[in-house]
Amino acid sequence: MAILSLTAPLAGWAAPLDEVPDAVFAERMLGDGLAIDPTGDVLVAPCDAHVRTVQPTGHAITLVTPEGAELLIHIGLDTVTLGGRGFEMLVAAGEQVTRGQPLIRFDLDLIVREARAAVTPIVVTNAEAFAIDTRIAPGIVAIGDTFMTLTARGAAATRSAVDGPSATRTIVVPLPHGIHARPAARIAETARRFDAAITLDKGGTPVGATSPIGLLSLIVAQHDRLTITATGTDADAAVAAVAELILHGIEEEPAAPARQAPPPSAPPRLPDTLPAGAIAGVTAAPGLAIGPVARWDVQDLDVPRDGCGIAAEEAAFAAACADLSADLTAKAAAARGPMRAILDAHGAMLGDDALLDAARATIARGHSAAFAWRAAIRPQADALRAGGDPRLAERADDMRDLERQLIGRLMGVEDSVMALPHGAILVADDLLPSQFMALDVDRLAGVAVVRGGPTSHVAIMAAARGVPMLVALGEALNGAAVGAQVILDAGAGLFHAAPDAATLADAQARIATAATRRADALSRAAEECRTADGTRIELFANCGSPADAEVAVRNGAEGCGLLRTELLFLDRDTAPDVAEQTADYQAVVDALDGRPLIVRLLDIGGDKPARYLPIEGEENPALGLRGVRVVLAHPHILEDQLRAILAVRPLGRCRIMVPMIAGVDELLRVRAVLDRLTGGARDVELGVMVETPAAAIGADLLAVEADFLSIGTNDLTQYTLAMDRGNAAVAGALDGLHPAVLRLIGETVRGGAVRGRWTGVCGSLASDPLAVPILLGLGVTELSVAPAVVPEIKSLVRDLDLAAARDHARAALACPDAASVRRLAREFAR
């Protein structure tokens, strides 16, 4: 079956749609796909395609591939409210585009300041015709990286020809921004509920109401007349429902007026507004630093043109490539986060057959290996730099870096490691990734470069390490004297080469204030979590990787209350073996540095399929084969995962949590496997994740066998309220603070306490400051939250009197609905 490959249309951080803070995309109402949090300002085509529509406001584009896959790329969230400000359309509807061709230029700073978020979903909207076969792992992604691959499904049935009565109605669209992505998703979701073929028409060719792409192609604006037509058994009801939704069922903010320009202190600055002696640059990594200038000037290595014999040069080239490849692999294995992704990217680039073949061909003509490598790679880098796209020009730096590293090995020359004075501001013409990695970052206060770009790999590494960095400062930066005391104000985009006393004092005061705030927050975050009256509350973090665990520990987390192991099992052709799983879990334990880890057993199913598990598609995956039911249906998966957890050292540091439990029988089956593997020893705690009303009501029964109970409030809410999180018609009413959900939480706590078991919460409600006092008032003694909010939640708990929280919880249980509970919670927070 033919595979369609999509390459990344943006550079930035790739993430699953689940992390997009908008239900339309996170719940896949428009279709499945991935998202990118961009670091550049141009969207390019992910493949050859026909441009079906470009929204008039420029914030979204729909493409159709030659194979028929329909793609929606939506730049940022709620960007339709910008009314076209910050977007420049580079193509028009009806055009044919090629992979990598620029489509839309956008002002990323404006989007970050004025829109809800810059994260950009890339969605396959006709999932009935195309399935996503592979997708890139979360992390740094560059334009042109393989992003997703699609395979065509069998021909899908359509409802274009339906017999029965017909109904028609024409309305005037009141929506301030017309029909954009969110209304299109709501309309399609509504239309699918009826036994009728429904179309919408703005005076041209009608489009099917169940096709979000088709609806977007109408380009419907506010006050446009729209004709809704339906044919079939439910024709009257369908037309009425769609009309009612458009007229009264979609609430949107009016178009936002253009905001005032930022104050003079914010970038970008015009030359005539610069403070005396300041140089304007581009922020690559924010922050403020004062320190002495250290300069790093690096020259090209001279290489001989002629070789010492073809065989000798080929051997030297092969050895140097192997040596560099091994070095990059070793460094990547020891690195984390952006550093690892960049090293992996360099390793992949070094293995590019086209580059290697070009170098070998030049060697075969009698030239030296070093000359041949430069001749192969430099023209590619120069072409990227000359192409006009600043982000592609920044990828040229990676090629220059590989050029230098391999030539250094061929010539026997190593880059000298720069000795930095403490608190140095490093000034350079430009900086390569390998050069940044060689720096003693503990002695580095900031980086300023003449050239460079804000989305280069060096910029990403600087941001990841918390090093302020300015780029594109121009030749004026070369006037900064070595050893001179300078101010690098990356947040304002300014380099003060010769600050006066007042400017220096102001910067020193700002640095001191920020340091005091940070020090206070970190010192308090490390304290044991207790309420104001001394009650012990365990404050853990939800993690998906060792990097998450490291962030959690830095923020004061006392352990990991939920390790999402499914991330290790998805987007691959075979299940991870025991050794791979053990290594992954051990890395998280090591990152937690003695703190406990709760490992959730594999939680996948029809909505999160694994290619190597025969789980057929289900009409309602939430009520089908998922969670514990999957591992019980595939016992080898369960046994391998338990073996891996038991192999982690020290034994007992990991606790095991079983997801989606509905009854004691499921827990007993898992317990039996665990007992068989341990010989009956109870060295590892086995708990349950309470996500179903059955588990909450039967908590006292589960607690006989379970060592602890942890509530997953996301699923517990949807099952309690009978509201599918993926259904646009009801998803907005889902709220974990509904009194019915709170009562089940209270019942879980009570049932666990009967058997002396503790109850925690690891769902999103634990990270909600309004919910925390109620949860603790209900008797919850452990919270597992997002790593970033650990200090905030710890501070909240620290100021909380438990007796007052209990009274507050009782009042919440007596409220009639979730809105009333939230009003009560806001009053309590005051």
N, C-alpha and C positions, 0 to 999 in steps of 0.2 A: 504494500500500500504506500502511495507517495506521501512523503513527509514534507511539510511546508515549514521552512525555518524563518523565524522572525529575529532580527537583530535589534539591539537596544536603540531606541530612538532618542534617548537622552543619556547624559552622563550623570551619575549621582549614586544614590543608595537604593538598591533594589529591595523590595519588601513584598510580602504576600498581601492580597487585598484585605485580609482580616485586619491589618494594621491601619487601614485607611479610616480616618475618623468621620465616616459618612456611611449610613446604613445602605444607601443605594448601591454603593460599591462593595462595602464590606460584606453585605449579605447577598451579593451577586445578583441583584435584581436586574441588572443590565447584561449580565453574563460573567464568565470567569476570566481570569487573567492575572496580571501582576501590576505593581505600582513602582514608580521611581520618584524619590525625593530629589529634585534636580539641583545641580550645581552650576549649570550653564544657562544660556539664554536662547538657544535655537533647538527646535524640534525637527528631527529628520525622519524620513520614511523608513520604517522597519523592514520593508521589502518592496519589490515592484508592485504597483497597485494603481487602481483607478480612484481618483478623488471623487467620492460621491457627494459629500457636502463639506463646506467650511462654514461654521456658524458665523453670522455677521459680526458678532462681538470678538471673533478671532480666538476664543478660548478653547474650542474643541473642533476636531476634524474627524470625519468618518472615511474609511478606505475600504475598498473591495479588492481582494487579490485576484489574480487570474484564475485561481482554483475555486473562487467563490466565497472565501472566508471574509466575514465582515468585521472590521476593527473600528473601535471607538477609542480615540486618545483625547483625554480631557485634562487640559493643563490646569492644575490647581483645583481647589474646592471653592465653590461659590464665587468663582471668578466671573461668572456671567454678570454679577452685580457691578463689575468695573465698567460695564458699558462699552467695552472695546479699548479702554485706556490700557496702554502697556502691551498691546498685541499688534504685530505687523504680519499680515497674511502674505506669504511668498508664492502661493499657488492658488488656483481657483477650482471650483467644482467643475468636473468634466475632464480635467487634465489627467494625463498619464504621468506617473512619477516613478523614479527608479530608487532602488535601495540606497539610503544615505543622502538623498536629495533633501535640502532644507525645505521645510513646510511652513513653519510659523516661527517668527522671532518674537521674544517676549521679554518684558522687563521684570527680572526675577526679584529685584529689590522691592518694586511696587507690589508684586503679588505677596511677598512675605509681609510687607507692612499692612496691606489693606484687605487681603483676602483671608479666608478661613485657614487655608494651608496651601503650600506649594506642591504637595505630593500629587503626582500625576498618574492616574490609573490608565492602563492599556488593556482593553477588554475585548474579548472575542464575543460578539453579541449573538451570533447564530450557533449556539452550542448544540442545537439539534443536528447540525450538519458537520461540525468540526469539534474534535476533542483535543484538549491540550495533552500532549504526550510527555514532554519534559519542560521544565522551567528552571531558570537560573536560581541558585541558592541566594538567600538574603545576603547582602553585602555590597561592596563597591562594584559599580558597573560602568564601563566606558562605551561610548557610541561605537556600534559595530560588533560588540560582543554578542554571541549567540544568547538569545533572551528566552525564547520559547520555541518549541516545535509543535506543529499541529498535524493531526491526521484526519482525513475525511471519514465521516461515519457513512452508514448506508443512507440511501435517499430517504429524506424525512417526508412524512405525509403533510400535506397542506390543507388548508380549509378555504381555498379560494373559491371553490364551487360548492355551495351548500343550498339545498332545496328548503323551501318553507316560506313563511311570511317575511315581508321586508318592512323596515321602518327607517325613517330619515328625519334628521333635525339639523338645523343650521343655527350656530351660536356665534357670539362675538367673544373672542378670547380676552378675559380680564387679567391674565397673568402678567405681572410687570415685565418679566423677561421672556415672555412667550413660552414656547415648548422647547426647553433645553433638556439636558440629561435627566434631571430628577423628575420633572413632570412626565417625560417620555417613559421612564421606568414605571411610574405609578399608573399611567394609562395602559401600558402593555400588561401589567399585572392584573388590572381590573378586567381588561378585555378577555384574558384567558379563562376567566371564571364562567363564561357564558357559552352555551351551545349555539353559536352563531358566528358567521364570518363578518367581521367588523372592519370598516375602512374609514379613513379620515381624508378629506379633500379640501384643499385651499383654492380650488379653481383650476386645477390641472389634472394630473394623473393621481387617482386615489392610491393610498398606501395602506397596507394592513396594520391594524391597530396593535397587533401583538408584536410588531417589529420595532424596537426602539430606534434602530438605524433608519428605517423607513420614516418614522415620525420626525426624526431630526432632519431628514432630507426635505421635509416640507418647508422648513425655515419659517415657522409660525411666530409672528411677533404679537405684542399686545395690540388689541383692537382689530386684529385680522378676523375675517369671517371664516368659519370652519364648518364644513358639512360632515356630519356623522351618519354613516349608513350601515345597517346590519341586515343580514339575511339568515334566517334559521329559526329554530323553535323559540329561542330566547330573544328574538330581534328587538321587541319593544323594550324589554328590561335592559338589554345591553346598551341601546342608545341612551336610555334614561340614565343609566349608571355612569357611562362615560361622560355625558354632558354634565351631570351633577358634579362629578369629580373635577372637571376642568373649571366649571363656574364657581364652585363653592368648596371643593375638597382639598385644594392645594394652597397652603399659606406660604407666601413669599414676602420678603422685605422689598420695598420699592427700590428702584435703581439708586445706588448711592451717588451723591454728588461728588465731583472731584474734590479730594481732600486738599488742604493747604499744603504747600511745599514744606519740607522739613526745615527746622530752624537752621540758622547759619552754622551751628556747631556740628551738623550732621553731614556726611558725605552724600553726593559728591560736591566739592567746592569749586567755584570758579577761581581762576588765578587772582583776580582783583579782590577776592574776599579772604585770601589766605593770611593767617597771622604772619608777622614779620619773621623771616628765617625759616618758615615751615615749607616742606615739600609735600605735595599731594600725591597719594598713591591709591591703590585699590586694596580693600580689605580681603585677605585670604584666610586669616584666622584671627578672631577678635581678641582684644586684650590690651592692657596698658603696661608698659615697662620703661624703666630708666636704667641706663647702664653705659659702660664704655664701648666704643666702637671697636670691633675686631673685623679685619678684612680678610677675605679668602678669594685670591685670584688664581684661577686654574686655567692653564693653557692646553691646547690640543697637543697630543703626543705626536712626535714626528715618526713616520713609518717609512721603511724602504719600499721603493716601487718594485724592485726585482727580487725574485725569490731565490732560494738556495737549492732548487730542484723541486719538481712537481711532487714527487713522492714524499719528500721531507716536509714540504709545506702542507700537504694534505694531512699528514700524520700530526703535525703541530696544530693544525686547525681543529682536527677531530679531538685531540687531547684537551685543548683549551675549552672547546664547547662542552665536553663532558665534565671538566673541572668546574666551570662556571655553573652548569646546570645542577651539579651536585651541591654546590655552595648555596645556590638559590633555594633548592629544595630543603636543605638543612635549616637555613634561616627562616623559611616559611613555616616549617614544622614547629619552630620555637617561638614564632611570632603570634600575635593575636590581633583581631579586628582589622583595621585598614592596612596595617603593616603587612599582615599575612596576605591579604587580597592583592596588594601591589606586588609583592614578591612572586605570588602565583602568576600574576599577569606577565611579569618579566620572564618567568620560566616558560610560559606558553609562547611568548614572542620569540624567545631564543630557539624554540623548536619549529619555527615557521619554515616549512619546506621551501617556499619560494625564495626566502632570504638565503638559506643555506645553499640551495642549488645555484643561485647567482654568484655567491662567493666561490663555490667550487669551480664554476666555469671560468672565473677570472684567474684562479690559481692554475687551472689547466693551460692558461695562455702564458704562464711563466712568471706571474707576479707573486709577491709575498702574500702570506695568509693575512697579515694585518692590513695590507693595502686592499686585498680582495674584500675583506669584511667591511672596511670603510666604503669601498666602492659600491657594495651591495646595499648597505643600510642607510647611508647618508642621503642619497637621492630620495628615498622614501620619506625620510624625516623632513627634508627640504620641501617636498611636495605637500606634505601636511601643513607645514608652516606657511606656505604660500597660498593655501587654499581659501583664505578669508574667514574660515571658521576658527575663532579663538580657542575653542576647546579642542579641536583637532590639532591645532598648533601646539597645545600643551602636551598632547600625546607624542609629539615629535621629541619632547624632552626624554621620554622613556626610551625611544630609539637611540638618542644620543648617549644616554646612560649605558645601554647595552653595548653600543659601539666602544665606549671608553673602557668598560670593564673587560671585554674580550680582548681588545688590543693590549690592555695592560698585562693580561696573562700571556699573550703571545710575545710581548716585548720584555717580559720579566720585570715590569715596573708596577709598583703598587702606589695608589694614591696615598699621600701622607695624611695622617690624622691630625687635624688642627688642634693645637693646645689653646683652649679658650680661657680668658680670665673669668673669674666668677661673676655671674650676672651680665655676661656680654650681650651686646646687640650685634649680631653677625650681619655684615654688609657684604654683598657679592653682586657680580654682574647677573648671575643666575645660579641656581642650585639644583643638582640632580638628586633623585631619590636615594641612590646609594651613598651620596655624600652626606645627605641629611642623617641617614641611618648611622653613619660613622661618627656623628657628633656626640659629645657628652652633653646630653640634654639637661642634665641636672645643673650644669654651669651656664646654660643658655637662657637668656631672658627674652630674646626676641630675634626675628629675622627680617631683614629689609633687602630687597633685590631690585636691580635696575630694570630687569625684564620680568619674565614669568607671568603667570596667570592665576586667577583666583580658584580655578578648579583643577590645577595641576596636581599630580600625585604628591609632590612636596607640600603643597598647601593642605591637602587632605591629611597627611601625616602630622603636620604642624598642629592642625586643629585637634587631631586625636590625642596629641601629647600635651595640649594646653599651651602651646607656644604661640604668642602673638606674632602675626606675620603680615607685612605689607609687600605688595608686588607692583610692578609697572611704575616705579618711582622716577624712572628716566635718568638721563645722564647727570642731572643735578645731584644725585645721590653720591656720585664719585667724589664730590667735594667734601664729604664728611671725613674729618681727620681721624686717623687711628688713635684710640685712647681717649677721644673727646667724649664728654658726658652728654648723651642725647636722650630724647624722649621718643619712644615709638608708641603712638596712640592709634592702634590698629582699628579700634572701634570707630574713631572719627576719620580714619583714612589719612592721618598726618604723621610726618616724620619731622621732628623739631631738631635740626642739626646744631643749633646754637641757642638753646632756650635761655630767656632772661630769668632773673631770680623769681619773679612772680609766677611765671609759667611753670618753672621747676617746682616751686612750693605747692602750687595747685595740684600738680601731678602726684607729688609725694603724698599729699593729704588724701587724694582719691585712692591711691594704692593702699595706704594705711587703713582707711575705712573699709575697703573691700576685704583686706586681709583679716581685719578684726571680725567681720561678719562671717567669713568663711571658717576662721578658726573656731568661733563660737559654735557654729552649726555642726562642724565635725566633732568637736569635743562633746557636745550634748548628744549627737547621734550615736556615739559609741557607748553611751550609758545604758545600763540594763533598763529595759522598758517596764515602767511601773506607773500606775495611776497616781493622782495626787495623794490618795490615802494609802499608798503603798502596795496595792494589789499587783501581783506579777502578771504581766501580759507578754507572751512571746510575740515578737515582731519579726516575721520572716519575709522573704521575697520570692516571687514567682520567677523562674529562670528557664531559659531554653538552651543555654550554652555556658561553657566556662567563662566567656567574656561577660555574660550577664551576671554570673556569680561574683566576679571580681568587682563589678560596679556595685552590686548589692552590699558586699563587705565594706567597700569604701564609704558607702552611705550609712553604715551602721546596722545592717541587717544581722539578725542573730542566727540565721540559717536560711535554708531554702525550703519553703513550704509546698512547692509544686515544681517539679522538673518535668517539662513537657517532652517526653521521650519520642513522641511521634515525629518530631523534626528529623530524627536520625533515620526513620523508616521510609519517609516519603521521597518522591522524585528520584527513584532508583529502580533498577531492574531486579535486584535480589535483596532479601532481607539482610541486615547486618549480622555478622556472626557473633559468637560469644566474645571473642577477643576484641572486636571493634567496639561492641557495646561496653565492655568492661573498661576499655581505655577512655571512652567518652565520659562514663560515669565517674571514673577515678579522677579525671581532669577537673570535673566539677567539685568533687570532694576536696581535692587539693586546693582549688581556688577558694573554697569556703574556710580553709585553714582551721579545722577542728570543730566547725559548726555543723549541726545536723543537716541532713539532706533527706527530703521526702521525694521518692521517685514514683511518679505515676506510671503504672503499667500502660502499655500501648493503647492509645485511644484514637482509633480510626474507624472508618465504616464507609457506608455508601456515599456519604457526602465528602469524605476525605479518603479516596481509594488508594490502595497500593497496587501497582501493576502485577506484583507477584502473588497476590492473594485473590482467589476467585470469588470476589464479592460482586454480585450482579447489581446493576442499577435498581434503585427502589423508588417507588412513588413518593414515599415519605421517609427519607433516610433517618430522620430524628427518631422515628419509632421502629426502626429496623435493626439490622445487624451492625452494632457499633459498641465501643467500649469493651467491657468484659466479655460480651457475647462473641466478639471477634476472636479473642485469644482462647476462649474455651472451644470455639469451633475449629481453631488451628492450634492444637496443643503444643506442637513443636515450637511455635513462636513464643508461647507462654514459658515453656521450660527453658529455652535459650535465654530469655530475658531475665528470668529468676536466677539462672546460673551466673549470668553476668553481674547482677547486683550482689550476689553472695560472694563473688570473687573480689569485690572492692575492699580495700583495706584502709583503716582498721575495720574488722567485721563488726557490724552493728551500727556503724556510722550512718548507713543508709536505712531509712524506713521505706516500706513499700505501701503504695496506696492503689486500691482497685477502683477503676472508674465505672460509672454508670451502673452501680449496683441497684437491683430492684428487690432482691430477697436473700435470705440467709443461705439458701442452697447454692447460689453462685459463689458466695464468699467461701463456703466449705469446700467447693471444688478447687478453688485456688489454694486454700489452706492445705489441702491434701497433697497437692504437687509440691508445695513449699516444704511440708513436713518430710516428704519422701527424699527431697534433695538435701535436707539438713539432718536426716536421721531422727527427726522428732525434736531436735533442739529448737528452742524458741529464742535464738540469739538476735533475730531481726524482727522488728515490730511490723505487723501487718494491719493496715487500717483501710477504711473505705471512704470513697468520695460520695457524699450525699448530694445527688443531683435529681432524684425522682421523688415525688410525693410518697411513694411506697417506702423508700428508704427512710425518709424523714419520720413518717408515722410509725414505722417499725424500728426506729433507732434503738430502742431498748433490747429488741431481739438481736439486732446486728451486733450490739455492744458485748454480747456474750462471747462472740468469737473475734471481734475486732479490737485492736489495741487502741485505736483512736478513730475519730470521725472528723472529716473536713468537708465543709459545705461548698459545693460549686454553685454559686448563686445564679450564674448566667442560665444554665440549663434548668435549674430548679424553678426559676421564674417562668420560663416559657412552658414547662410542663404543668406547673400549677395553674397558670392563667389560660392554658390551652391556646396560646398565641405563638405562631411560628415566627421566629426571628427573621426568617427570609420572606415573610409575606408583608408587602408594603402596606396593605390595608389595615394591618393590626400592629405592625412592629413599633409604631410610635407610641403605643399604649403600654409597652413592656416596661416595667419598673420594678426592680427588686425591693423597693420600699413599700410595695403593696402590702396591706395588712395580712392578707392570706399567706404571702411568702414569709413575712416576719413571724407569723404564728407557727409555720412549719420549722423555721429556724429555732424558735423557742422550744418546740416539741423535740427537735433533734438534741438540743442541749439537755433537756430534761431526761430523755431516754438514755443518753450517754452517761449522765450523772448517776442514774440508778445503778449502773455497773462500775462506777468509778472511772469512767473514760472521759478524757478531755475532748472538747469540740472546738474546731477552728473554722475559719472561713478563708478560702483561697480564690473565690470568685471576685469579679470586679467591684462588688459592693464593699469589700474590705479596703479598697483604695479610695472610696468616696468619703470625704470628711464629714458629710452630713449623716452618713450611715453608721460610722464607727461608734459614736456614743450609744446608739440603739443596740448594735451588736453586742457591745460589752455589757450593756444593761440587761440583755437577754441571757447572759452567762457565757458568751464566747470568751475563751482565754488565749486564743492564738489567732493572729491575723497574718496572712501572706499577701503581700501587696506588690505593685510594680516597683522595681528597684529604684527608680527615680524619685518616688514619693516616700521612701522610708523615713527620711528626716522629718518631713511634714507630719506624717501620721504619728511618729514617735512623740513629736512635740505636742500634738493634739492629745494623745493619751496621757502625757505627763501632767497636763493641766486639768484632767478630768476627775471629778469626784464620783466614785462608783455608786454611792447611794443616790445621788442625783440622776445618774445614768439609768438606774433601775426604775426610778419614778418616770423618767422620760420614756423608757421602753414601754412601760405599762400604758402610758397615754397614747403612744403610737399604735399599740395593738387595738385600741378602742376607736381609732380613726376609721372613717368609712371608705377611704380610697387612698391611693398613693400620693395624689396631689396634696391631700390634707396632711399626710405624714411629712411631706417635704416642707410644707409651711411650718409645721410644728418644729421640725428639725432646724430650720433657719432661725426661728425664734430662740431655740435652745442655744444655738451657736453664738448668739449675741451676748 
